[in-house]
């Protein structure tokens, strides 16, 4: 698990979320959070002034989505239905995979495509874990609970030996791939009165992080032996209510 994990999509309020990519992620997370309480037009304008970063802004009701950067300005992507912040070659890989799931829900397509990119394709500019926010005309934006497995890099080995049978002896050489057990990650959304909080817990490491509702750039480390303990400690020690799984 990363030692300095940063939340790259910020829940500003029930109708507005912002994702970002760029240098200085902690600084960018604080800059985005400082826009809480402002209208979407003002958020778009302020983000377009931040150099060295790109943003995706999603508004729930009415449903609209934009990309924003200081270099290219504000581009509405509502009619297209998808937007990307960060490396464009990674977005091309995302687009190609996304079209393989035309009969599934948009949420499933986003989740499965991003997990494919992050865990299997692993392009150099993209890493970490998949974090989703979802909402619709009747449900406010909320982080989506997820359980995922991230396998560490496997390694190859050559195995040599000898087999025998009544007729003859045969030498053999085989290739085999070995990997350690996966990291099992739980993404735990915030609940009232801290709906913008988020918890990340790796069950087989006993370690997790809590991103507070009002200050997601100021993550807190939580050590717990079980998911239930992690949720309890997030509330009792850090004042953040999380949805139990």
C-alpha positions in Angstrom: 0.0 0.0 0.0 1.3 3.5 -0.7 2.8 5.3 2.3 1.4 8.7 1.2 -2.0 7.9 -0.4 -3.9 11.0 -1.6 -7.7 11.1 -2.3 -8.0 12.3 -6.0 -11.7 12.9 -6.1 -13.2 15.4 -3.6 -16.9 15.4 -2.5 -17.8 19.1 -2.3 -21.5 18.7 -1.6 -24.5 16.6 -2.6 -24.5 18.0 -6.2 -20.8 18.6 -6.9 -17.6 16.5 -7.0 -14.1 17.3 -8.4 -11.4 14.9 -9.6 -7.9 16.1 -10.3 -4.5 15.1 -11.6 -1.2 17.0 -11.3 1.9 17.7 -9.3 1.5 18.4 -5.6 -1.6 16.3 -4.9 -1.9 17.4 -1.3 -1.9 21.0 -2.3 -4.4 20.3 -5.1 -6.7 18.5 -2.6 -6.6 21.5 -0.3 -7.3 23.9 -3.2 -10.3 21.9 -4.4 -11.7 21.6 -0.8 -11.4 25.3 -0.3 -14.1 25.7 -3.0 -16.8 23.9 -0.9 -19.9 26.0 -0.7 -19.4 27.8 -4.0 -21.5 27.5 -7.1 -20.4 25.4 -10.0 -19.6 28.4 -12.3 -17.3 29.8 -9.6 -15.7 26.4 -9.1 -15.0 26.1 -12.8 -13.5 29.6 -13.0 -11.2 29.0 -9.9 -10.0 25.7 -11.2 -9.1 27.1 -14.6 -6.6 29.4 -12.8 -4.6 26.5 -11.3 -1.5 25.8 -13.4 0.1 22.3 -13.7 -3.1 20.4 -13.1 -6.2 19.2 -14.8 -9.7 18.6 -13.3 -13.0 16.8 -13.9 -16.0 18.5 -12.5 -19.3 16.7 -12.2 -22.6 18.3 -11.3 -25.5 16.0 -10.3 -28.8 17.9 -10.8 -28.9 18.8 -13.5 -26.3 16.3 -14.7 -23.3 18.0 -16.3 -19.6 17.2 -16.6 -16.6 19.3 -17.6 -12.8 19.1 -18.0 -10.8 22.0 -16.7 -7.2 23.1 -17.0 -5.3 26.4 -17.1 -3.9 25.4 -20.5 -7.1 24.5 -22.2 -9.8 26.2 -20.2 -13.2 24.8 -19.5 -14.7 22.2 -21.8 -18.2 20.7 -21.2 -18.3 17.0 -21.9 -21.9 16.3 -20.9 -23.0 15.2 -24.4 -20.0 12.8 -24.6 -20.6 11.5 -21.1 -17.0 11.0 -20.1 -14.1 13.2 -19.1 -10.5 12.6 -18.0 -7.9 14.4 -15.9 -4.3 13.4 -16.5 -2.4 11.5 -19.1 -4.1 11.3 -22.5 -2.6 8.0 -23.5 -4.1 6.3 -20.4 -7.5 7.8 -21.4 -7.2 6.2 -24.8 -6.7 2.8 -23.1 -9.7 3.6 -20.9 -11.9 4.5 -23.9 -11.0 1.3 -25.8 -11.9 -0.9 -22.8 -15.0 1.1 -21.8 -16.7 0.2 -25.1 -16.5 -3.5 -24.4 -19.3 -3.3 -21.8 -22.1 -1.5 -23.8 -24.9 -3.6 -22.2 -23.9 -2.9 -18.6 -24.7 0.0 -16.4 -22.5 3.1 -16.6 -21.4 2.6 -13.0 -20.3 -1.0 -13.6 -18.5 0.1 -16.8 -16.6 2.8 -15.0 -15.7 0.5 -12.2 -14.6 -2.5 -14.2 -12.7 -0.4 -16.8 -10.8 1.6 -14.2 -9.9 -1.6 -12.2 -8.7 -3.2 -15.5 -6.5 -0.1 -16.2 -5.2 0.2 -12.7 -4.6 -3.5 -11.8 -3.8 -5.1 -15.2 -2.7 -2.6 -17.7 -0.8 -0.5 -15.2 0.3 2.4 -17.4 3.1 4.4 -15.8 1.0 7.6 -15.1 -1.9 5.7 -13.5 -1.7 3.8 -10.2 -3.3 3.2 -6.8 -6.9 2.1 -6.3 -10.2 2.8 -7.9 -12.4 5.2 -6.0 -15.9 6.0 -7.4 -18.5 8.6 -6.6 -22.0 8.1 -7.9 -25.4 9.9 -7.8 -28.5 10.4 -9.8 -31.6 12.5 -10.0 -32.9 11.2 -6.6 -29.7 10.2 -4.8 -26.9 12.7 -3.8 -23.3 12.2 -4.7 -21.6 9.6 -2.4 -18.5 7.5 -2.5 -19.2 4.0 -3.7 -18.4 1.1 -1.4 -15.9 -1.3 -3.0 -13.9 -4.4 -2.2 -11.0 -5.0 -4.5 -7.8 -7.1 -4.7 -4.5 -5.7 -5.9 -1.9 -8.4 -6.7 1.7 -7.3 -6.3 4.0 -7.8 -9.3 4.5 -11.5 -10.0 7.8 -12.9 -10.9 8.9 -15.7 -13.2 11.1 -18.7 -12.5 12.5 -21.6 -14.5 11.9 -25.1 -13.0 14.1 -27.9 -14.2 13.8 -31.6 -13.4 13.5 -35.1 -14.6 10.5 -37.4 -15.2 10.7 -41.2 -15.5 8.4 -43.8 -16.8 8.9 -47.5 -17.7 9.9 -46.7 -21.3 12.3 -43.8 -21.1 13.6 -40.8 -19.1 12.7 -37.3 -20.2 14.4 -34.1 -19.1 12.1 -31.1 -18.8 12.3 -27.4 -18.3 9.2 -25.3 -17.4 8.3 -21.7 -16.8 6.2 -20.8 -13.8 4.8 -17.6 -12.4 4.6 -16.9 -8.6 2.8 -14.2 -6.7 2.2 -13.3 -3.1 -1.3 -13.0 -1.7 -3.2 -9.9 -2.9 -3.9 -6.8 -0.9 -7.6 -6.7 -0.1 -8.8 -3.1 -0.1 -12.1 -1.9 1.4 -13.4 1.5 0.3 -15.8 2.7 2.9 -18.0 5.8 2.2 -18.9 8.5 4.7 -22.3 8.6 6.4 -24.2 11.5 8.0 -23.1 13.7 9.6 -19.8 13.3 7.6 -21.0 12.2 4.1 -17.9 13.5 2.4 -15.6 11.3 4.5 -13.9 8.3 3.1 -12.1 5.3 4.6 -9.6 3.0 3.0 -8.7 -0.2 4.8 -6.4 -3.0 3.8 -7.6 -6.0 5.8 -4.5 -8.1 5.5 -2.2 -5.3 6.6 -4.2 -4.0 9.6 -3.7 -0.5 8.2 -6.1 2.1 6.8 -6.6 5.8 6.2 -9.5 8.1 7.0 -10.1 11.2 4.8 -12.2 13.7 6.9 -15.3 15.2 5.4 -14.2 18.8 5.6 -10.4 18.4 5.2 -9.7 15.3 3.0 -6.1 16.4 2.4 -5.4 15.8 6.1 -5.7 12.0 6.1 -5.4 10.1 9.4 -3.7 6.7 9.7 -5.8 4.1 11.6 -4.4 0.7 12.6 -7.1 -1.9 13.2 -7.3 -5.7 13.3 -10.6 -5.9 11.5 -12.8 -3.7 9.3 -15.4 -3.2 12.1 -12.6 -1.9 14.3 -11.5 0.5 11.6 -15.0 1.9 11.2 -15.3 2.3 15.0 -12.0 4.0 15.4 -12.7 6.4 12.5 -15.6 7.7 14.5 -14.3 7.6 18.1 -10.8 8.9 17.4 -11.4 11.1 14.3 -15.1 12.1 14.4 -15.8 10.6 10.9 -18.9 8.4 10.5 -18.4 5.7 7.9 -20.8 3.1 6.5 -20.1 -0.3 7.9 -19.7 -3.1 5.3 
